[in-house]
């Protein structure tokens, strides 16, 4: 299980640097939207490799077929 983290660095001049880790795909934008709205104007954004990654969902279906012979 991945740990999702939001890190904020607040500089003396009032700028805030936000770093999101542990969230795959564009859902990080949904997580941070309300926070960014409260913080103010977003000057720039940079997407990490996690943004471009795809979540892997694996499933397996196993079928067991028994056949009996009459001989």
Buried (B, 14 or more C-beta within 10 A) or exposed (E): EEEEEBEEEEEEEEEBEBEBEEBBEEEBBEEBEEEBEEBEEEEEEEEEEBBEEEEEEEEEEEEEEEEEEEE
